[in-house]
Amino acid sequence: MVATAGDGSVPVATQANYDRTNELKAFDATKTGVKGLVDAGVAAIPRIFHLQPTPDNFDPISDGESDTHFSFPVIDLGGINENPVRRKEVVGEVREASATWGFFQVTNHGVAPSVMEEMMEGVRRFHDQDGEVRSQWYTRDLAKPFVYNTNFDLFTAPAANWRDTFYCGMAPKPPNPEDLPSPCRDILMEYSKEVMKLGSYLFELMSEALGLNPNHLKDIGCAEGLAILCHYYPACPQPELTLGATKHSDDDFLTVLLQDRIGGLQVLHQNHWIDVPPNPGALVVNIGDLLQLLSNDKFKSVEHRVVANHAGPRVSVASFFGSGVAAVSRPFGPIKELLSEDNPPKYRETTPQEYSAYFLVKGLDGTSALSHFKL
């Protein structure tokens, strides 16, 4: 069981009495997630969170030498609509970062700092509610307008992550505000409108970076669907035993991430785990699997993870463009304008729904979903 002892500790399970399935069910049945464990005062994390001690799971955080050698891309979007020369430079920066890192930060992106801060406060307010109140929203039914749970792949992943999440499909059909919890209702609606504008802008730059018409990616539907995932990573008493998020890439076209100042996000770059430095006012952008597929590998969807931390809670808000919630059922394949005899298609066509369904079944198991769609 995952119930805590009187001193806040968790009984150590032995090989003889450890029943993982029952422990997972008992944990899920609390409907209060990892935050519930922390509120109960756990001093040792339950075994369901323990990672196997493989080099891939417990690579050290990038050392000083790696941090010095690599410079995480930061792109200033300010004024590029008024300055054609600067816009061309920015398109080149986007092309380079998307092809090599798969990640970059953007500044002067148009989303007000006050809106970003209120979005993170909304996430904190929801999770700071009493467990009984939070549990009323707890569900694993992804068809609901608001989904709060812990670890979408709890029952299939090799190890649970030290993370709780709530999820909303915001476009193409926005939810009824009354279906959202009051602590984060208004800011979810406001933030999603702002990030949709930014996403549209980013898809123009991505199209140009691929040598296409600026509206190409928008015209084929990449900006139609938006899902917002709000992650809450409580302080972890034993961060060396688990992760906040296992190594994975994203199952969308593009992700825009708002993160707080605690840090913990790492990107796999040239076989090094590189910290994504918290940059106040900046947003993190990363290429999703579906955009790598569309670009026929010109752009890279790169694996990333979140390390657990004694400090916390860490809050992040991930805006996924073109996820399975979108009303985009048309098939997507490598863009024909990018193909040639020397560059034939590397992937079969798929729909966002098919891709997302495969991703959800596969879970965060440390492998790429893209390989399943290779020709």
C-alpha positions in Angstrom: 0.0 0.0 0.0 1.1 3.6 -0.3 -0.5 4.7 3.0 2.1 6.4 5.2 3.2 5.4 8.6 2.6 7.6 11.6 6.0 9.2 11.2 5.4 10.1 7.6 7.6 7.3 6.2 6.5 4.7 3.7 7.1 1.1 4.7 9.8 -0.5 2.6 8.4 -3.2 0.4 10.3 -6.5 0.2 10.5 -8.7 -2.8 8.1 -11.1 -1.1 5.3 -8.6 -0.3 5.7 -6.1 -3.1 2.6 -6.1 -5.4 3.2 -3.3 -7.9 -0.3 -3.4 -9.5 -2.0 -3.2 -6.1 0.3 -0.3 -5.0 -0.5 1.6 -8.2 -4.2 1.0 -7.7 -4.0 2.2 -4.1 -2.1 5.3 -5.1 -4.5 6.1 -7.9 -7.5 5.6 -5.6 -6.4 8.4 -3.3 -7.2 10.8 -6.2 -4.8 13.3 -4.7 -1.7 12.4 -6.7 1.9 13.1 -5.7 0.8 16.2 -3.9 -1.2 14.0 -1.6 1.9 12.1 -0.7 3.8 15.2 0.1 0.9 16.6 2.1 1.0 13.4 4.1 4.6 14.0 5.0 6.3 11.1 3.2 10.0 10.9 4.0 10.8 8.2 1.5 9.2 7.9 -1.9 7.0 4.8 -2.6 8.6 2.1 -4.6 6.3 2.6 -7.6 8.4 5.8 -8.3 11.8 4.0 -8.2 13.6 4.0 -11.5 15.8 1.1 -12.5 19.4 2.2 -12.0 20.4 2.4 -15.7 23.0 4.9 -17.0 20.2 6.4 -19.2 18.0 7.2 -16.2 20.6 8.4 -13.9 23.1 10.3 -16.1 24.4 13.2 -14.1 23.0 16.6 -14.8 25.2 18.2 -17.4 28.6 19.1 -16.0 30.2 22.5 -16.1 32.3 21.5 -19.1 29.2 20.6 -21.1 27.3 23.8 -20.0 30.3 25.8 -21.2 30.6 24.0 -24.4 26.9 24.3 -25.4 24.9 27.5 -25.6 21.2 27.0 -25.5 19.6 28.9 -28.3 17.7 32.1 -27.4 15.9 34.0 -30.2 14.6 37.5 -29.9 11.4 38.0 -31.9 11.2 41.7 -31.2 10.5 44.0 -34.2 10.9 41.4 -36.9 7.6 42.5 -38.7 9.0 46.0 -39.2 12.5 44.9 -40.2 12.8 42.5 -43.1 16.5 42.1 -42.6 16.0 41.1 -39.0 13.2 38.8 -39.9 15.4 37.0 -42.4 18.0 36.6 -39.6 15.4 35.2 -37.2 14.2 32.7 -39.8 17.8 31.5 -40.1 18.1 31.2 -36.3 14.8 29.3 -36.1 16.0 27.0 -38.9 19.4 26.3 -37.2 17.9 25.7 -33.8 15.1 23.5 -35.1 17.5 21.4 -37.1 20.2 20.9 -34.5 18.6 21.4 -31.0 14.9 20.9 -31.7 14.5 23.5 -28.8 15.0 27.2 -28.4 13.8 30.0 -26.1 12.0 33.1 -27.4 12.0 36.6 -26.0 9.8 39.6 -27.0 7.2 37.0 -28.0 4.1 39.2 -27.3 2.7 37.3 -24.2 2.6 39.7 -21.3 4.7 38.8 -18.2 1.6 39.4 -16.1 -0.4 36.8 -18.0 2.4 34.3 -17.8 2.8 34.8 -14.0 -1.0 34.6 -13.4 -1.0 31.3 -15.5 1.5 29.8 -13.1 -0.3 31.1 -10.1 -3.5 29.5 -11.4 -1.7 26.1 -11.5 -0.5 26.7 -8.0 -3.9 27.7 -6.7 -5.5 24.6 -8.1 -3.0 22.3 -6.5 -2.9 24.2 -3.2 -6.6 23.3 -2.7 -7.5 20.7 -0.1 -7.1 17.2 -1.4 -10.8 16.6 -1.1 -11.5 19.5 -3.4 -8.9 18.4 -5.9 -10.1 14.8 -5.9 -13.5 15.9 -7.3 -11.7 16.7 -10.6 -9.6 13.5 -10.7 -10.2 11.4 -13.7 -8.6 9.2 -16.4 -11.4 9.9 -18.9 -9.6 12.0 -21.5 -13.0 12.9 -23.1 -13.8 15.2 -20.2 -13.2 18.9 -20.7 -10.9 19.1 -17.7 -8.6 16.1 -16.7 -6.7 16.1 -13.5 -4.6 13.1 -12.6 -1.1 11.9 -12.0 1.0 10.1 -14.7 -1.3 9.5 -17.7 0.7 6.2 -18.2 0.6 5.3 -14.5 -0.3 1.6 -15.1 2.0 1.0 -18.1 5.1 3.0 -17.4 8.2 1.1 -15.9 8.2 3.7 -13.1 5.8 6.5 -12.0 7.0 10.0 -12.3 7.0 12.5 -9.4 4.5 14.7 -11.1 0.8 15.7 -11.2 -1.0 17.3 -14.2 -4.2 18.8 -15.3 -5.1 19.0 -18.9 -7.5 21.0 -21.1 -8.3 20.9 -24.8 -8.6 24.6 -25.7 -9.0 24.6 -29.5 -10.5 24.2 -32.0 -13.5 24.1 -29.6 -12.9 26.0 -26.4 -14.4 24.4 -23.3 -17.3 25.9 -21.5 -15.7 28.1 -18.7 -18.1 26.5 -16.2 -16.5 23.2 -16.8 -13.1 24.5 -15.5 -12.1 24.8 -11.9 -12.5 28.4 -10.6 -8.9 28.8 -9.3 -7.6 28.6 -12.9 -10.7 29.1 -15.1 -10.2 32.7 -16.3 -6.5 32.5 -16.8 -6.7 29.3 -18.8 -9.1 31.0 -21.2 -6.9 34.2 -21.4 -3.5 32.4 -21.6 -4.7 30.0 -24.3 -5.8 33.0 -26.5 -2.4 34.6 -26.2 -0.5 31.4 -26.9 -2.6 30.7 -29.9 -1.5 34.0 -31.4 2.1 33.2 -30.6 1.8 29.7 -32.1 0.4 31.1 -35.4 3.3 33.5 -35.5 5.8 30.6 -34.8 4.3 28.5 -37.6 4.9 31.3 -40.0 8.6 31.4 -39.1 8.8 27.6 -39.2 7.3 27.6 -42.7 9.7 30.2 -43.9 12.6 28.3 -42.3 11.6 25.2 -44.4 11.6 27.4 -47.5 7.8 27.3 -47.8 5.1 30.0 -48.0 4.7 31.6 -44.6 1.2 30.3 -44.3 2.0 26.7 -45.4 1.9 25.0 -42.0 -1.1 27.0 -40.8 -3.0 26.2 -44.1 -2.6 22.5 -43.6 -4.0 22.7 -40.0 -0.9 22.7 -37.7 -2.2 25.6 -35.6 -5.8 24.4 -35.3 -5.6 22.3 -32.2 -4.4 23.4 -28.8 -4.1 21.4 -25.6 -2.7 22.9 -22.4 -1.0 20.6 -19.9 -0.2 22.1 -16.5 2.4 20.2 -14.7 3.1 20.3 -10.9 6.3 18.8 -9.6 6.2 18.7 -5.7 9.4 18.9 -3.8 10.9 15.3 -3.7 12.5 13.9 -0.6 14.6 11.5 -2.6 15.2 13.1 -6.1 18.0 10.7 -6.8 15.6 7.8 -7.0 13.1 9.1 -9.6 12.3 11.7 -12.3 9.8 14.4 -12.7 9.3 13.2 -16.4 11.0 10.3 -18.1 12.9 10.8 -21.3 10.4 11.5 -24.2 9.7 13.6 -27.2 6.3 15.3 -27.8 3.5 13.9 -29.9 2.4 17.2 -31.5 3.5 19.7 -34.1 5.0 22.3 -31.8 5.1 22.9 -28.0 5.4 26.2 -26.2 6.5 25.8 -22.6 6.2 28.3 -19.7 8.4 27.3 -16.8 9.1 28.8 -13.4 12.5 29.7 -12.0 13.2 26.3 -10.3 14.5 24.5 -13.4 14.8 20.8 -14.0 14.0 20.5 -17.7 16.9 18.9 -19.7 17.4 18.4 -23.4 19.4 15.5 -24.9 21.9 17.3 -27.2 24.9 15.5 -28.7 24.6 12.7 -26.1 24.7 15.2 -23.2 21.8 16.1 -20.9 21.8 19.9 -21.1 19.8 22.1 -18.6 17.3 24.5 -20.1 18.1 27.5 -18.0 15.1 29.3 -16.5 14.9 32.7 -18.3 12.4 35.1 -16.7 10.0 36.3 -19.4 11.1 33.8 -22.0 9.1 30.9 -23.4 10.6 27.6 -24.5 9.7 26.2 -27.9 10.3 22.7 -29.1 9.6 20.7 -32.3 7.1 17.9 -31.9 7.2 14.5 -33.5 4.6 15.4 -36.1 6.6 18.4 -37.4 9.7 16.2 -37.7 7.5 13.9 -39.8 6.2 16.7 -41.9 9.7 18.1 -42.5 11.0 14.7 -43.3 13.7 15.0 -40.6 14.8 18.6 -41.6 13.6 19.6 -38.1 14.2 17.4 -35.1 11.9 16.4 -32.3 14.4 16.0 -29.5 14.1 13.8 -26.3 13.9 15.7 -23.1 13.2 14.9 -19.4 12.6 16.7 -16.1 14.7 15.8 -13.1 13.2 15.6 -9.6 14.3 18.2 -7.0 14.5 18.8 -3.3 13.1 22.3 -4.1 9.6 22.7 -5.1 6.9 22.8 -6.2 8.1 23.3 -9.8 5.3 24.5 -12.1 5.3 24.4 -15.9 2.6 25.0 -18.5 3.0 23.1 -21.8 0.9 24.3 -24.8 0.6 21.5 -27.4 -0.3 22.4 -31.0 -2.1 19.8 -33.1 -2.5 17.2 -30.4 -5.1 14.4 -30.6 -7.8 16.7 -29.2 -7.7 18.8 -32.4 -10.5 18.3 -35.0 -7.8 17.5 -37.5 -8.5 14.0 -38.9 -6.8 14.6 -42.3 -3.7 12.5 -42.9 -0.3 14.1 -42.6 2.9 13.0 -44.3 6.2 14.5 -45.3 5.5 17.8 -47.2 5.8 17.1 -50.9 7.6 20.4 -51.6 10.5 19.1 -49.4 10.8 15.8 -51.2 13.0 14.8 -54.1 14.6 11.7 -55.7 17.5 12.3 -53.3 15.2 13.0 -50.3 12.3 10.4 -50.5 9.7 10.3 -47.8 10.9 8.7 -44.6 7.5 8.3 -42.9 4.1 7.0 -43.8 1.1 9.2 -43.5 -0.8 9.4 -40.2 -3.4 11.6 -38.4 -2.8 13.4 -35.2 -5.4 11.2 -33.6 -3.7 8.0 -34.7 -0.3 9.3 -33.6 -1.6 10.5 -30.2 -3.4 7.2 -29.6 -0.2 5.3 -30.2 1.7 7.6 -28.0 -0.7 7.3 -25.1 -0.6 3.5 -25.3 3.1 3.5 -25.5 3.6 5.9 -22.6 6.8 7.5 -21.5 8.9 4.4 -21.8 12.1 6.2 -23.0 11.6 5.2 -26.7 10.5 7.3 -29.7 7.0 6.9 -31.1 8.2 8.2 -34.5 10.0 5.0 -35.3 6.6 3.2 -35.5 5.7 5.4 -38.5 8.9 5.1 -40.5 8.8 3.6 -43.9 
